[in-house]
Amino acid sequence: MKMLMIGIAAGGLSMLAATAPSQARDYKYCLYEGGEVAAGDCSFVTYAQCQASASGRVADCRINPRWAYGRQLRR
């Protein structure tokens, strides 16, 4: 009985962890195709990662505007 309760508790905790919302994070680089962000793809930490994803496509990498302008101090 005790093992059954432990199993149910562990299963419940694992389901809670799986459904928890992910943490929002603004990555530094975005992939642009045709002058626009490619399907909202701002998921690159380094410029090299973005360039590797842009390789073979008509795409380029730029700094994410949310990352660049989100840290300015107000006067």
N, C-alpha and C positions, 0 to 999 in steps of 0.2 A: 504494500500500500504506500509505504514511504517512497519507494522508487517511482511509483506512478505519479505521485504528487510532484516530485522533482522533475520528472519528464514533462509534465504539463506546464510547470512554471518555466522551464527552459524553453519550451516551444513558444510560449506566450511572449517571453522576452525577445526571442529571435524575430518574431513577427513584428513586434514594436520597433525594433531596430531597423528592420527592412522597410517600414513605412514612414520612418522619420524623414522630414523634409531635408533636402540637401542644403548645404551652406552656399549662399550666393557669393560668387567671387568674380571680380573683374580682372580678366587676364590682360596682359600687356599688349598683345598683338592680335590683329584681325586679318582674315583672309578676304580680299576683295576681288570680285570678278565683274568686269564691265563697269567699274567705278562704284559699285555698291557692295556692301558686305555680303559675302556669299552665304546665303541662308542663315545669317546670324552667327557665323562661325568666328567667334572671338574666343577661341579656346587654346591659345598658344602662350606659353610662358616665355619662350625664347624666340628670337627672330629666326634662328636656324630651324626650329620646329615648323614654323609657319612656311619658310621657304621650301622645306621638304614636301609639305602638303601642296604647295603651289606648283611644284615641279611638274612639267608636262601639260599644264593648263594655261589658259590665257588669264593669269591671276597674279596679283602682287600682294605684298604684306605691308600693313601700315600700323601705326600705334592706335590702340583702341581709344576712341574719344572719351569714353567713360573713365578709363584709367588715367588719361592725360589731364583731363579737366576736372575730374572728381576730387582731386586733392588740393585744389587751390584754397587759399585762405581768404575769407571775406574781410574787406576793409571797413 
